């Protein structure tokens, strides 16, 4: 007697793809790797930021600006028109604000402000 063996039809069993899971340790490693360039950049900025203070270089050369005391009723606009009548007052006000590191263009009576040298000669 002979036996015949029939092969079962091959069925394709779909494999489930799982999403990538990162363990707590893996998240810490990735966070550490992402933080390395930030820490390096901050370190360079902190160490290099004080180089101007530690050098013998002067900031602005002496005599590059003159001082002016704000009188009652004065504004930066009127001061700009007085010290530089030939220039656009908006540009002069912007330079005065920048030189004095003012938060706004408002000034108070009695306040001393500095004028750029190019405008202080016209006073």
Backbone as XML, in Angstrom:
<?xml version="1.0"?>
<chain id="A" units="angstrom">
  <residue number="1" name="UNK">
    <atom name="N" x="0.796" y="-1.134" z="0.000"/>
    <atom name="CA" x="0.000" y="0.000" z="0.000"/>
    <atom name="C" x="0.871" y="1.241" z="0.000"/>
  </residue>
  <residue number="2" name="UNK">
    <atom name="N" x="0.453" y="2.218" z="-0.712"/>
    <atom name="CA" x="1.241" y="3.441" z="-0.792"/>
    <atom name="C" x="0.453" y="4.572" z="-0.131"/>
  </residue>
  <residue number="3" name="UNK">
    <atom name="N" x="1.158" y="5.373" z="0.524"/>
    <atom name="CA" x="0.520" y="6.504" z="1.184"/>
    <atom name="C" x="0.815" y="7.780" z="0.402"/>
  </residue>
  <residue number="4" name="UNK">
    <atom name="N" x="-0.185" y="8.517" z="0.253"/>
    <atom name="CA" x="-0.057" y="9.788" z="-0.445"/>
    <atom name="C" x="-0.195" y="10.889" z="0.620"/>
  </residue>
  <residue number="5" name="UNK">
    <atom name="N" x="0.742" y="11.738" z="0.584"/>
    <atom name="CA" x="0.717" y="12.846" z="1.535"/>
    <atom name="C" x="0.383" y="14.115" z="0.775"/>
  </residue>
  <residue number="6" name="UNK">
    <atom name="N" x="-0.613" y="14.758" z="1.225"/>
    <atom name="CA" x="-1.004" y="16.014" z="0.596"/>
    <atom name="C" x="-0.477" y="17.167" z="1.446"/>
  </residue>
  <residue number="7" name="UNK">
    <atom name="N" x="0.072" y="18.103" z="0.755"/>
    <atom name="CA" x="0.592" y="19.278" z="1.463"/>
    <atom name="C" x="-0.540" y="20.272" z="1.669"/>
  </residue>
  <residue number="8" name="UNK">
    <atom name="N" x="-0.574" y="20.811" z="2.813"/>
    <atom name="CA" x="-1.606" y="21.814" z="3.100"/>
    <atom name="C" x="-1.250" y="23.089" z="2.345"/>
  </residue>
  <residue number="9" name="UNK">
    <atom name="N" x="-2.278" y="23.782" z="1.865"/>
    <atom name="CA" x="-1.975" y="25.015" z="1.146"/>
    <atom name="C" x="-1.276" y="26.019" z="2.066"/>
  </residue>
  <residue number="10" name="UNK">
    <atom name="N" x="-0.295" y="26.695" z="1.512"/>
    <atom name="CA" x="0.472" y="27.674" z="2.303"/>
    <atom name="C" x="-0.399" y="28.903" z="2.533"/>
  </residue>
  <residue number="11" name="UNK">
    <atom name="N" x="-0.598" y="29.213" z="3.736"/>
    <atom name="CA" x="-1.363" y="30.407" z="4.065"/>
    <atom name="C" x="-0.392" y="31.478" z="4.559"/>
  </residue>
  <residue number="12" name="UNK">
    <atom name="N" x="-0.664" y="32.648" z="4.142"/>
    <atom name="CA" x="0.196" y="33.762" z="4.526"/>
    <atom name="C" x="-0.317" y="34.320" z="5.837"/>
  </residue>
  <residue number="13" name="UNK">
    <atom name="N" x="0.479" y="34.205" z="6.841"/>
    <atom name="CA" x="0.107" y="34.735" z="8.151"/>
    <atom name="C" x="0.707" y="36.127" z="8.260"/>
  </residue>
  <residue number="14" name="UNK">
    <atom name="N" x="-0.156" y="37.136" z="8.329"/>
    <atom name="CA" x="0.389" y="38.493" z="8.408"/>
    <atom name="C" x="1.106" y="38.703" z="9.737"/>
  </residue>
  <residue number="15" name="UNK">
    <atom name="N" x="2.261" y="39.339" z="9.628"/>
    <atom name="CA" x="3.012" y="39.643" z="10.845"/>
    <atom name="C" x="2.636" y="41.052" z="11.285"/>
  </residue>
  <residue number="16" name="UNK">
    <atom name="N" x="2.474" y="41.194" z="12.530"/>
    <atom name="CA" x="2.097" y="42.503" z="13.057"/>
    <atom name="C" x="3.357" y="43.328" z="13.273"/>
  </residue>
  <residue number="17" name="UNK">
    <atom name="N" x="3.271" y="44.532" z="12.789"/>
    <atom name="CA" x="4.394" y="45.433" z="13.022"/>
    <atom name="C" x="4.096" y="46.213" z="14.285"/>
  </residue>
  <residue number="18" name="UNK">
    <atom name="N" x="5.045" y="46.237" z="15.131"/>
    <atom name="CA" x="4.858" y="46.994" z="16.369"/>
    <atom name="C" x="5.567" y="48.327" z="16.244"/>
  </residue>
  <residue number="19" name="UNK">
    <atom name="N" x="5.026" y="49.278" z="16.928"/>
    <atom name="CA" x="5.661" y="50.589" z="16.933"/>
    <atom name="C" x="6.929" y="50.529" z="17.764"/>
  </residue>
  <residue number="20" name="UNK">
    <atom name="N" x="7.852" y="51.385" z="17.398"/>
    <atom name="CA" x="9.102" y="51.432" z="18.124"/>
    <atom name="C" x="8.843" y="51.953" z="19.531"/>
  </residue>
  <residue number="21" name="UNK">
    <atom name="N" x="9.289" y="51.203" z="20.461"/>
    <atom name="CA" x="9.136" y="51.612" z="21.849"/>
    <atom name="C" x="10.505" y="51.911" z="22.421"/>
  </residue>
  <residue number="22" name="UNK">
    <atom name="N" x="10.590" y="53.039" z="23.085"/>
    <atom name="CA" x="11.857" y="53.413" z="23.700"/>
    <atom name="C" x="11.686" y="53.297" z="25.203"/>
  </residue>
  <residue number="23" name="UNK">
    <atom name="N" x="12.597" y="52.629" z="25.792"/>
    <atom name="CA" x="12.541" y="52.440" z="27.240"/>
    <atom name="C" x="12.924" y="53.738" z="27.948"/>
  </residue>
  <residue number="24" name="UNK">
    <atom name="N" x="12.725" y="53.741" z="29.219"/>
    <atom name="CA" x="13.076" y="54.912" z="30.012"/>
    <atom name="C" x="14.563" y="55.207" z="29.887"/>
  </residue>
  <residue number="25" name="UNK">
    <atom name="N" x="15.356" y="54.166" z="29.912"/>
    <atom name="CA" x="16.807" y="54.327" z="29.755"/>
    <atom name="C" x="17.141" y="54.897" z="28.377"/>
  </residue>
  <residue number="26" name="UNK">
    <atom name="N" x="16.445" y="54.436" z="27.344"/>
    <atom name="CA" x="16.665" y="54.925" z="25.987"/>
    <atom name="C" x="16.304" y="56.397" z="25.857"/>
  </residue>
  <residue number="27" name="UNK">
    <atom name="N" x="15.214" y="56.796" z="26.501"/>
    <atom name="CA" x="14.830" y="58.205" z="26.471"/>
    <atom name="C" x="15.884" y="59.066" z="27.148"/>
  </residue>
  <residue number="28" name="UNK">
    <atom name="N" x="16.437" y="58.589" z="28.238"/>
    <atom name="CA" x="17.491" y="59.343" z="28.927"/>
    <atom name="C" x="18.736" y="59.475" z="28.047"/>
  </residue>
  <residue number="29" name="UNK">
    <atom name="N" x="19.083" y="58.411" z="27.365"/>
    <atom name="CA" x="20.251" y="58.457" z="26.483"/>
    <atom name="C" x="20.016" y="59.455" z="25.347"/>
  </residue>
  <residue number="30" name="UNK">
    <atom name="N" x="18.833" y="59.414" z="24.723"/>
    <atom name="CA" x="18.533" y="60.349" z="23.634"/>
    <atom name="C" x="18.515" y="61.791" z="24.130"/>
  </residue>
  <residue number="31" name="UNK">
    <atom name="N" x="17.952" y="62.016" z="25.295"/>
    <atom name="CA" x="17.919" y="63.371" z="25.852"/>
    <atom name="C" x="19.335" y="63.865" z="26.149"/>
  </residue>
  <residue number="32" name="UNK">
    <atom name="N" x="20.171" y="62.979" z="26.645"/>
    <atom name="CA" x="21.555" y="63.357" z="26.936"/>
    <atom name="C" x="22.300" y="63.699" z="25.654"/>
  </residue>
  <residue number="33" name="UNK">
    <atom name="N" x="22.092" y="62.903" z="24.619"/>
    <atom name="CA" x="22.759" y="63.164" z="23.343"/>
    <atom name="C" x="22.275" y="64.478" z="22.724"/>
  </residue>
  <residue number="34" name="UNK">
    <atom name="N" x="21.014" y="64.787" z="22.886"/>
    <atom name="CA" x="20.482" y="66.041" z="22.342"/>
    <atom name="C" x="20.981" y="67.241" z="23.145"/>
  </residue>
  <residue number="35" name="UNK">
    <atom name="N" x="21.267" y="67.051" z="24.419"/>
    <atom name="CA" x="21.699" y="68.158" z="25.265"/>
    <atom name="C" x="23.181" y="68.486" z="25.121"/>
  </residue>
  <residue number="36" name="UNK">
    <atom name="N" x="23.968" y="67.571" z="24.610"/>
    <atom name="CA" x="25.416" y="67.794" z="24.513"/>
    <atom name="C" x="25.753" y="69.030" z="23.672"/>
  </residue>
  <residue number="37" name="UNK">
    <atom name="N" x="25.192" y="69.217" z="22.457"/>
    <atom name="CA" x="25.546" y="70.427" z="21.697"/>
    <atom name="C" x="25.092" y="71.718" z="22.384"/>
  </residue>
  <residue number="38" name="UNK">
    <atom name="N" x="23.952" y="71.671" z="23.056"/>
    <atom name="CA" x="23.459" y="72.866" z="23.750"/>
    <atom name="C" x="24.398" y="73.236" z="24.893"/>
  </residue>
  <residue number="39" name="UNK">
    <atom name="N" x="24.808" y="72.262" z="25.660"/>
    <atom name="CA" x="25.713" y="72.515" z="26.786"/>
    <atom name="C" x="27.068" y="73.010" z="26.263"/>
  </residue>
  <residue number="40" name="UNK">
    <atom name="N" x="27.548" y="72.433" z="25.174"/>
    <atom name="CA" x="28.825" y="72.872" z="24.606"/>
    <atom name="C" x="28.732" y="74.313" z="24.123"/>
  </residue>
  <residue number="41" name="UNK">
    <atom name="N" x="27.641" y="74.672" z="23.448"/>
    <atom name="CA" x="27.472" y="76.045" z="22.955"/>
    <atom name="C" x="27.383" y="77.034" z="24.110"/>
  </residue>
  <residue number="42" name="UNK">
    <atom name="N" x="26.656" y="76.688" z="25.152"/>
    <atom name="CA" x="26.562" y="77.566" z="26.318"/>
    <atom name="C" x="27.914" y="77.727" z="27.006"/>
  </residue>
  <residue number="43" name="UNK">
    <atom name="N" x="28.659" y="76.650" z="27.102"/>
    <atom name="CA" x="29.987" y="76.718" z="27.714"/>
    <atom name="C" x="30.916" y="77.637" z="26.944"/>
  </residue>
  <residue number="44" name="UNK">
    <atom name="N" x="30.894" y="77.530" z="25.617"/>
    <atom name="CA" x="31.734" y="78.393" z="24.791"/>
    <atom name="C" x="31.294" y="79.841" z="24.932"/>
  </residue>
  <residue number="45" name="UNK">
    <atom name="N" x="29.984" y="80.084" z="24.941"/>
    <atom name="CA" x="29.480" y="81.455" z="25.069"/>
    <atom name="C" x="29.842" y="82.049" z="26.420"/>
  </residue>
  <residue number="46" name="UNK">
    <atom name="N" x="29.750" y="81.262" z="27.469"/>
    <atom name="CA" x="30.061" y="81.768" z="28.807"/>
    <atom name="C" x="31.552" y="82.052" z="28.943"/>
  </residue>
  <residue number="47" name="UNK">
    <atom name="N" x="32.375" y="81.140" z="28.475"/>
    <atom name="CA" x="33.817" y="81.335" z="28.597"/>
    <atom name="C" x="34.321" y="82.435" z="27.676"/>
  </residue>
  <residue number="48" name="UNK">
    <atom name="N" x="33.742" y="82.575" z="26.496"/>
    <atom name="CA" x="34.189" y="83.593" z="25.555"/>
    <atom name="C" x="33.547" y="84.934" z="25.773"/>
  </residue>
  <residue number="49" name="UNK">
    <atom name="N" x="32.467" y="84.995" z="26.536"/>
    <atom name="CA" x="31.750" y="86.247" z="26.731"/>
    <atom name="C" x="32.506" y="87.265" z="27.558"/>
  </residue>
  <residue number="50" name="UNK">
    <atom name="N" x="33.363" y="86.837" z="28.433"/>
    <atom name="CA" x="34.100" y="87.764" z="29.282"/>
    <atom name="C" x="35.421" y="88.201" z="28.703"/>
  </residue>
  <residue number="51" name="UNK">
    <atom name="N" x="35.725" y="87.817" z="27.477"/>
    <atom name="CA" x="37.029" y="88.157" z="26.920"/>
    <atom name="C" x="37.199" y="89.651" z="26.724"/>
  </residue>
  <residue number="52" name="UNK">
    <atom name="N" x="36.143" y="90.362" z="26.374"/>
    <atom name="CA" x="36.258" y="91.810" z="26.193"/>
    <atom name="C" x="36.491" y="92.494" z="27.531"/>
  </residue>
  <residue number="53" name="UNK">
    <atom name="N" x="35.883" y="91.980" z="28.581"/>
    <atom name="CA" x="36.065" y="92.578" z="29.894"/>
    <atom name="C" x="37.473" y="92.328" z="30.431"/>
  </residue>
  <residue number="54" name="UNK">
    <atom name="N" x="38.031" y="91.187" z="30.096"/>
    <atom name="CA" x="39.344" y="90.834" z="30.610"/>
    <atom name="C" x="40.484" y="91.402" z="29.797"/>
  </residue>
  <residue number="55" name="UNK">
    <atom name="N" x="40.215" y="91.996" z="28.648"/>
    <atom name="CA" x="41.285" y="92.534" z="27.820"/>
    <atom name="C" x="41.540" y="93.998" z="28.157"/>
  </residue>
  <residue number="56" name="UNK">
    <atom name="N" x="42.607" y="94.535" z="27.597"/>
    <atom name="CA" x="42.934" y="95.942" z="27.807"/>
    <atom name="C" x="42.272" y="96.845" z="26.778"/>
  </residue>
  <residue number="57" name="UNK">
    <atom name="N" x="41.433" y="96.270" z="25.930"/>
    <atom name="CA" x="40.809" y="97.061" z="24.888"/>
    <atom name="C" x="39.804" y="98.031" z="25.500"/>
  </residue>
  <residue number="58" name="UNK">
    <atom name="N" x="39.791" y="99.217" z="24.962"/>
    <atom name="CA" x="38.848" y="100.227" z="25.394"/>
    <atom name="C" x="37.543" y="100.035" z="24.651"/>
  </residue>
  <residue number="59" name="UNK">
    <atom name="N" x="36.438" y="100.449" z="25.227"/>
    <atom name="CA" x="35.155" y="100.400" z="24.545"/>
    <atom name="C" x="35.113" y="101.487" z="23.478"/>
  </residue>
  <residue number="60" name="UNK">
    <atom name="N" x="34.397" y="102.521" z="23.748"/>
    <atom name="CA" x="34.346" y="103.651" z="22.823"/>
    <atom name="C" x="35.512" y="104.581" z="23.120"/>
  </residue>
  <residue number="61" name="UNK">
    <atom name="N" x="36.181" y="105.101" z="22.088"/>
    <atom name="CA" x="37.285" y="106.031" z="22.328"/>
    <atom name="C" x="36.783" y="107.288" z="23.041"/>
  </residue>
  <residue number="62" name="UNK">
    <atom name="N" x="37.649" y="107.884" z="23.824"/>
    <atom name="CA" x="37.256" y="109.083" z="24.573"/>
    <atom name="C" x="36.911" y="110.200" z="23.601"/>
  </residue>
  <residue number="63" name="UNK">
    <atom name="N" x="35.893" y="110.949" z="23.944"/>
    <atom name="CA" x="35.520" y="112.084" z="23.125"/>
    <atom name="C" x="34.623" y="111.742" z="21.955"/>
  </residue>
  <residue number="64" name="UNK">
    <atom name="N" x="33.973" y="110.579" z="21.969"/>
    <atom name="CA" x="33.107" y="110.230" z="20.852"/>
    <atom name="C" x="31.672" y="110.695" z="21.074"/>
  </residue>
  <residue number="65" name="UNK">
    <atom name="N" x="31.404" y="111.276" z="22.213"/>
    <atom name="CA" x="30.060" y="111.783" z="22.462"/>
    <atom name="C" x="30.119" y="112.935" z="23.458"/>
  </residue>
  <residue number="66" name="UNK">
    <atom name="N" x="29.078" y="113.729" z="23.450"/>
    <atom name="CA" x="28.947" y="114.837" z="24.403"/>
    <atom name="C" x="27.695" y="114.591" z="25.232"/>
  </residue>
  <residue number="67" name="UNK">
    <atom name="N" x="27.642" y="115.188" z="26.411"/>
    <atom name="CA" x="26.486" y="115.023" z="27.293"/>
    <atom name="C" x="25.583" y="116.231" z="27.201"/>
  </residue>
  <residue number="68" name="UNK">
    <atom name="N" x="24.306" y="115.993" z="27.455"/>
    <atom name="CA" x="23.299" y="117.046" z="27.418"/>
    <atom name="C" x="22.289" y="116.762" z="28.518"/>
  </residue>
  <residue number="69" name="UNK">
    <atom name="N" x="21.915" y="117.779" z="29.262"/>
    <atom name="CA" x="20.897" y="117.631" z="30.297"/>
    <atom name="C" x="19.550" y="118.008" z="29.707"/>
  </residue>
  <residue number="70" name="UNK">
    <atom name="N" x="18.562" y="117.146" z="29.886"/>
    <atom name="CA" x="17.219" y="117.374" z="29.350"/>
    <atom name="C" x="16.545" y="118.454" z="30.179"/>
  </residue>
  <residue number="71" name="UNK">
    <atom name="N" x="16.010" y="119.439" z="29.490"/>
    <atom name="CA" x="15.315" y="120.548" z="30.154"/>
    <atom name="C" x="13.811" y="120.249" z="30.202"/>
  </residue>
  <residue number="72" name="UNK">
    <atom name="N" x="13.056" y="120.918" z="31.083"/>
    <atom name="CA" x="11.605" y="120.696" z="31.119"/>
    <atom name="C" x="10.977" y="121.018" z="29.763"/>
  </residue>
  <residue number="73" name="UNK">
    <atom name="N" x="10.115" y="120.155" z="29.287"/>
    <atom name="CA" x="9.445" y="120.337" z="28.004"/>
    <atom name="C" x="10.204" y="119.748" z="26.826"/>
  </residue>
  <residue number="74" name="UNK">
    <atom name="N" x="11.448" y="119.313" z="27.048"/>
    <atom name="CA" x="12.234" y="118.714" z="25.966"/>
    <atom name="C" x="11.817" y="117.265" z="25.732"/>
  </residue>
  <residue number="75" name="UNK">
    <atom name="N" x="11.939" y="116.849" z="24.512"/>
    <atom name="CA" x="11.771" y="115.438" z="24.150"/>
    <atom name="C" x="12.941" y="115.083" z="23.249"/>
  </residue>
  <residue number="76" name="UNK">
    <atom name="N" x="13.132" y="113.817" z="22.998"/>
    <atom name="CA" x="14.217" y="113.431" z="22.101"/>
    <atom name="C" x="14.007" y="114.009" z="20.704"/>
  </residue>
  <residue number="77" name="UNK">
    <atom name="N" x="12.760" y="114.175" z="20.324"/>
    <atom name="CA" x="12.460" y="114.727" z="18.994"/>
    <atom name="C" x="12.949" y="116.178" z="18.911"/>
  </residue>
  <residue number="78" name="UNK">
    <atom name="N" x="12.636" y="116.994" z="19.924"/>
    <atom name="CA" x="13.072" y="118.396" z="19.887"/>
    <atom name="C" x="14.589" y="118.501" z="20.019"/>
  </residue>
  <residue number="79" name="UNK">
    <atom name="N" x="15.170" y="117.638" z="20.830"/>
    <atom name="CA" x="16.637" y="117.635" z="20.960"/>
    <atom name="C" x="17.267" y="117.260" z="19.632"/>
  </residue>
  <residue number="80" name="UNK">
    <atom name="N" x="16.723" y="116.262" z="18.949"/>
    <atom name="CA" x="17.250" y="115.846" z="17.651"/>
    <atom name="C" x="17.151" y="116.966" z="16.634"/>
  </residue>
  <residue number="81" name="UNK">
    <atom name="N" x="16.064" y="117.715" z="16.665"/>
    <atom name="CA" x="15.913" y="118.835" z="15.732"/>
    <atom name="C" x="16.898" y="119.958" z="16.049"/>
  </residue>
  <residue number="82" name="UNK">
    <atom name="N" x="17.238" y="120.139" z="17.321"/>
    <atom name="CA" x="18.170" y="121.191" z="17.710"/>
    <atom name="C" x="19.608" y="120.840" z="17.352"/>
  </residue>
  <residue number="83" name="UNK">
    <atom name="N" x="20.019" y="119.600" z="17.656"/>
    <atom name="CA" x="21.426" y="119.246" z="17.468"/>
    <atom name="C" x="21.750" y="118.863" z="16.031"/>
  </residue>
  <residue number="84" name="UNK">
    <atom name="N" x="20.762" y="118.449" z="15.249"/>
    <atom name="CA" x="21.013" y="118.037" z="13.866"/>
    <atom name="C" x="19.858" y="118.484" z="12.981"/>
  </residue>
  <residue number="85" name="UNK">
    <atom name="N" x="19.754" y="119.786" z="12.720"/>
    <atom name="CA" x="18.622" y="120.268" z="11.924"/>
    <atom name="C" x="18.644" y="119.769" z="10.483"/>
  </residue>
  <residue number="86" name="UNK">
    <atom name="N" x="19.798" y="119.395" z="9.973"/>
    <atom name="CA" x="19.907" y="118.925" z="8.603"/>
    <atom name="C" x="19.600" y="117.432" z="8.462"/>
  </residue>
  <residue number="87" name="UNK">
    <atom name="N" x="19.515" y="116.703" z="9.549"/>
    <atom name="CA" x="19.288" y="115.252" z="9.510"/>
    <atom name="C" x="17.832" y="114.924" z="9.805"/>
  </residue>
  <residue number="88" name="UNK">
    <atom name="N" x="17.458" y="113.712" z="9.444"/>
    <atom name="CA" x="16.114" y="113.215" z="9.742"/>
    <atom name="C" x="16.023" y="112.978" z="11.255"/>
  </residue>
  <residue number="89" name="UNK">
    <atom name="N" x="15.088" y="113.620" z="11.960"/>
    <atom name="CA" x="15.001" y="113.461" z="13.416"/>
    <atom name="C" x="14.803" y="112.011" z="13.851"/>
  </residue>
  <residue number="90" name="UNK">
    <atom name="N" x="14.134" y="111.213" z="13.030"/>
    <atom name="CA" x="13.925" y="109.807" z="13.410"/>
    <atom name="C" x="15.249" y="109.071" z="13.529"/>
  </residue>
  <residue number="91" name="UNK">
    <atom name="N" x="16.173" y="109.350" z="12.606"/>
    <atom name="CA" x="17.482" y="108.693" z="12.656"/>
    <atom name="C" x="18.284" y="109.171" z="13.861"/>
  </residue>
  <residue number="92" name="UNK">
    <atom name="N" x="18.218" y="110.460" z="14.142"/>
    <atom name="CA" x="18.967" y="111.016" z="15.272"/>
    <atom name="C" x="18.414" y="110.463" z="16.587"/>
  </residue>
  <residue number="93" name="UNK">
    <atom name="N" x="17.088" y="110.403" z="16.712"/>
    <atom name="CA" x="16.473" y="109.848" z="17.924"/>
    <atom name="C" x="16.891" y="108.386" z="18.096"/>
  </residue>
  <residue number="94" name="UNK">
    <atom name="N" x="16.892" y="107.614" z="17.015"/>
    <atom name="CA" x="17.286" y="106.200" z="17.100"/>
    <atom name="C" x="18.731" y="106.063" z="17.558"/>
  </residue>
  <residue number="95" name="UNK">
    <atom name="N" x="19.613" y="106.926" z="17.078"/>
    <atom name="CA" x="21.020" y="106.854" z="17.492"/>
    <atom name="C" x="21.187" y="107.252" z="18.954"/>
  </residue>
  <residue number="96" name="UNK">
    <atom name="N" x="20.440" y="108.261" z="19.401"/>
    <atom name="CA" x="20.522" y="108.679" z="20.810"/>
    <atom name="C" x="19.995" y="107.564" z="21.722"/>
  </residue>
  <residue number="97" name="UNK">
    <atom name="N" x="18.876" y="106.953" z="21.344"/>
    <atom name="CA" x="18.312" y="105.853" z="22.138"/>
    <atom name="C" x="19.307" y="104.698" z="22.200"/>
  </residue>
  <residue number="98" name="UNK">
    <atom name="N" x="19.942" y="104.385" z="21.076"/>
    <atom name="CA" x="20.909" y="103.283" z="21.037"/>
    <atom name="C" x="22.145" y="103.598" z="21.876"/>
  </residue>
  <residue number="99" name="UNK">
    <atom name="N" x="22.679" y="104.815" z="21.749"/>
    <atom name="CA" x="23.881" y="105.191" z="22.494"/>
    <atom name="C" x="23.641" y="105.176" z="23.995"/>
  </residue>
  <residue number="100" name="UNK">
    <atom name="N" x="22.468" y="105.625" z="24.419"/>
    <atom name="CA" x="22.159" y="105.698" z="25.846"/>
    <atom name="C" x="21.496" y="104.440" z="26.382"/>
  </residue>
  <residue number="101" name="UNK">
    <atom name="N" x="21.255" y="103.482" z="25.521"/>
    <atom name="CA" x="20.599" y="102.221" z="25.890"/>
    <atom name="C" x="19.289" y="102.483" z="26.633"/>
  </residue>
  <residue number="102" name="UNK">
    <atom name="N" x="18.472" y="103.351" z="26.043"/>
    <atom name="CA" x="17.177" y="103.684" z="26.633"/>
    <atom name="C" x="16.145" y="102.632" z="26.255"/>
  </residue>
  <residue number="103" name="UNK">
    <atom name="N" x="15.190" y="102.384" z="27.128"/>
    <atom name="CA" x="14.126" y="101.422" z="26.861"/>
    <atom name="C" x="13.107" y="101.975" z="25.878"/>
  </residue>
  <residue number="104" name="UNK">
    <atom name="N" x="12.929" y="103.301" z="25.876"/>
    <atom name="CA" x="11.998" y="103.961" z="24.968"/>
    <atom name="C" x="12.557" y="105.332" z="24.639"/>
  </residue>
  <residue number="105" name="UNK">
    <atom name="N" x="11.809" y="106.097" z="23.881"/>
    <atom name="CA" x="12.280" y="107.433" z="23.513"/>
    <atom name="C" x="11.813" y="108.493" z="24.511"/>
  </residue>
  <residue number="106" name="UNK">
    <atom name="N" x="11.297" y="108.095" z="25.641"/>
    <atom name="CA" x="10.856" y="109.043" z="26.662"/>
    <atom name="C" x="12.033" y="109.429" z="27.555"/>
  </residue>
  <residue number="107" name="UNK">
    <atom name="N" x="12.162" y="110.727" z="27.796"/>
    <atom name="CA" x="13.198" y="111.220" z="28.697"/>
    <atom name="C" x="12.547" y="112.141" z="29.725"/>
  </residue>
  <residue number="108" name="UNK">
    <atom name="N" x="13.205" y="112.311" z="30.855"/>
    <atom name="CA" x="12.676" y="113.142" z="31.932"/>
    <atom name="C" x="13.547" y="114.374" z="32.102"/>
  </residue>
  <residue number="109" name="UNK">
    <atom name="N" x="12.945" y="115.453" z="32.570"/>
    <atom name="CA" x="13.691" y="116.684" z="32.832"/>
    <atom name="C" x="14.771" y="116.403" z="33.867"/>
  </residue>
  <residue number="110" name="UNK">
    <atom name="N" x="15.976" y="116.907" z="33.622"/>
    <atom name="CA" x="17.097" y="116.692" z="34.524"/>
    <atom name="C" x="17.932" y="115.475" z="34.158"/>
  </residue>
  <residue number="111" name="UNK">
    <atom name="N" x="17.434" y="114.630" z="33.287"/>
    <atom name="CA" x="18.159" y="113.432" z="32.866"/>
    <atom name="C" x="19.318" y="113.846" z="31.958"/>
  </residue>
  <residue number="112" name="UNK">
    <atom name="N" x="20.469" y="113.234" z="32.147"/>
    <atom name="CA" x="21.628" y="113.507" z="31.307"/>
    <atom name="C" x="21.715" y="112.420" z="30.248"/>
  </residue>
  <residue number="113" name="UNK">
    <atom name="N" x="21.765" y="112.838" z="28.994"/>
    <atom name="CA" x="21.887" y="111.892" z="27.886"/>
    <atom name="C" x="23.140" y="112.222" z="27.093"/>
  </residue>
  <residue number="114" name="UNK">
    <atom name="N" x="23.640" y="111.244" z="26.388"/>
    <atom name="CA" x="24.818" y="111.420" z="25.553"/>
    <atom name="C" x="24.389" y="111.589" z="24.108"/>
  </residue>
  <residue number="115" name="UNK">
    <atom name="N" x="25.117" y="112.429" z="23.390"/>
    <atom name="CA" x="24.850" y="112.659" z="21.976"/>
    <atom name="C" x="26.022" y="112.120" z="21.164"/>
  </residue>
  <residue number="116" name="UNK">
    <atom name="N" x="25.775" y="111.475" z="20.045"/>
    <atom name="CA" x="26.881" y="111.028" z="19.198"/>
    <atom name="C" x="27.742" y="112.216" z="18.777"/>
  </residue>
  <residue number="117" name="UNK">
    <atom name="N" x="29.026" y="111.992" z="18.561"/>
    <atom name="CA" x="29.974" y="113.063" z="18.263"/>
    <atom name="C" x="29.577" y="113.837" z="17.017"/>
  </residue>
  <residue number="118" name="UNK">
    <atom name="N" x="29.041" y="113.176" z="16.021"/>
    <atom name="CA" x="28.682" y="113.869" z="14.782"/>
    <atom name="C" x="27.606" y="114.922" z="15.003"/>
  </residue>
  <residue number="119" name="UNK">
    <atom name="N" x="26.791" y="114.768" z="16.039"/>
    <atom name="CA" x="25.739" y="115.742" z="16.327"/>
    <atom name="C" x="26.132" y="116.704" z="17.433"/>
  </residue>
  <residue number="120" name="UNK">
    <atom name="N" x="27.087" y="116.342" z="18.260"/>
    <atom name="CA" x="27.461" y="117.212" z="19.377"/>
    <atom name="C" x="28.274" y="118.408" z="18.913"/>
  </residue>
  <residue number="121" name="UNK">
    <atom name="N" x="28.876" y="118.346" z="17.740"/>
    <atom name="CA" x="29.664" y="119.475" z="17.232"/>
    <atom name="C" x="28.747" y="120.619" z="16.797"/>
  </residue>
  <residue number="122" name="UNK">
    <atom name="N" x="27.510" y="120.312" z="16.426"/>
    <atom name="CA" x="26.599" y="121.334" z="15.957"/>
    <atom name="C" x="25.957" y="122.131" z="17.073"/>
  </residue>
  <residue number="123" name="UNK">
    <atom name="N" x="26.175" y="121.742" z="18.332"/>
    <atom name="CA" x="25.543" y="122.437" z="19.468"/>
    <atom name="C" x="26.161" y="123.759" z="19.716"/>
  </residue>
</chain>
